Amino acid sequence: MKLTQGLVNVEQDMHCLLLRQMGAKVEIIRGVVCYVKFHIGDTVVKYAYNINKKGRYFLQRRAPYPLSVGTFESEEDIIGIIKHDIAQFENARNSKMFNKFIQTSQDINILLKQFDDLYLYYNIPLTQFEKFEKIVGQLQNLITETKDMSERVYFDKEPDSLK
């Protein structure tokens, strides 16, 4: 076990050295990363969380589509957030649109990656960028419009981003 830990430390030191040579400030935080998995029907919902240097918990949903959930004060907060999230997925599983919702969420994640590649690899003309801005605005309006005309089905917690 000691040899394995020693090799991990050497590899980590090499990575840190290379990152510092690139100009990065590197902080190593020794701690625990927790992976959590639930099965809701045939859908797997996965989470990962860790403690940052300020003693706060950083939570990510990893599946069925990745989502940075946020940073929280305690493990109890993390458990509460996961509890609501799982209850929402269990509730949403009753919808005939559940699999379509999951697929669309995964498609949106792919779009985010493609958009990231687009602006990191190409010099985008202003006219094309303005088209993206217009479509994003339309999607935001569509989300608000759809929320306003839809029946709310989960009441144990207020939405984080829909007001």
N, C-alpha and C positions, 0 to 999 in steps of 0.2 A: 504494500500500500504506500509506504514512504517513497519508493522509487517512482511509482506512478504519479504521486503528488509532486515530486521533484521535477519530473518531465513536464507536467502541466505548468508549473511555475516558470521553467525555462522557456517554454513555448509562449507563455503569456508575456514574459519579459521581452522576447523577440518581437512580438506583435506591438507592444507598447513602444519599443524603440523605433520601429518602422513608422508608427503613427506620429510619434514626436518629431521624427525627421521630416515628416510631411507638414509639420506646423501645428499639430493637434495638442491640446492640453488633455492628458489622459489621467483619469482618476480610477483607481481600482477599488471596487467595493466587494468585500468578501461577505457573502451572505447566502441566503437560501432562495432558490427559485422554486415555486410550487406550480405544478401542472395539475389541472383538474379536468375530469372528463365525465360527461353525462350522456346517457342514451335516451333520446325522446323519440319513441318509435324507432324508425330506421335512420334518424338524424342524430349525428354526434355533435355535441356542443362542447367545445374545449376552451379552457382559460389558462393563462399563465400570469402569475404575479410575483413580484419581488419587492424588497424593501430598498429604498434609495438612501443616499447618504444623509438625508435629513430625517430619517426614520419614518418616512411616508411610504405607503404601499402603491405601487404602480400596477394597474390591472389591464390586461388585454384579453379580448375574446379572440381566439385563434381559429375556431371553426363553429358553424359551417361557413363563415366568412370572417375575415379579420376586421377587428374594430378596436381602436384604442378607447377603452372605457373611461380611464382617468386615473387620478392620483388621490388616495384616500388616507385618512389619519390612522386607521387601525385595521387589524385583521377582522374585527367585528364588522367594520364598514364594508370590507371586501365580501364577507359572507352574506351580508344583507343585500348588497348589489347583485351578487350571483343568484341569491334566492329569488329576487324579483325577476331577474333575467330568465331564469329557468321557468318560473311560473308563467312569464309572458310567452316563452316558446311553447310550453305545454298548452296554453290557451290558444295560441296561433295555430298549433297543430290541428285544431278542430276545423280550421278553415279549409275549404276546397282549393284555395289559392296558395296554401302553404308552400308547396314545392315550387310554384312559380315565383313566389316571393324570395325564397332562398336562391333560386337561379338568377333572378334579377339582381339581387344583392351581390352575388358573385360576379355577374357581368359588370356591375358598376365598379367593383374593385379592380377588375381587369382594365376598365376604362381609365381609372386613376393611374394605373401603372403605365398605360399607353400614353396618357397625357404627360406624365413625368418624363418618359423617354422623348416625347415630341419636343418639349421645350429645353431639355438638357442636350439634345443632339442636333437640333435644327434652329436656325434663325427664322422665326415665324413672322410673316408679314402682318402688319397691324390689321389689315382687313380680315385676315383669317382669325386672329385673336379676338377681334370684335364679334365674330360669329360665335365663338365659344362663349364669350360673355353673355350674348343674347340667349343662347340655348340654356346656359346655367340658370339665368334669370327665369326663363320659362319653366324649367324643372322645379325651381323653388316655388314659383307661383302654383304649379300643378300640385305640389305636395300640400301647400296650404289649402288650395281649393278642395282637394280630395279629403283632407282631414275635416274640413268644415261640412262636407256632405256625407261623411261616414259616421256610423254608429260606434261610439267608444265601447270597448269590451274589457278593458283592464283599468281598475280604479285604485289598486293598492298603493300606487306610486304615481306621481305626476311625471309626464314626459320630460326628458332632459333637454331636448332641443326644439320641440314643438310647443309654441305658446298660444 
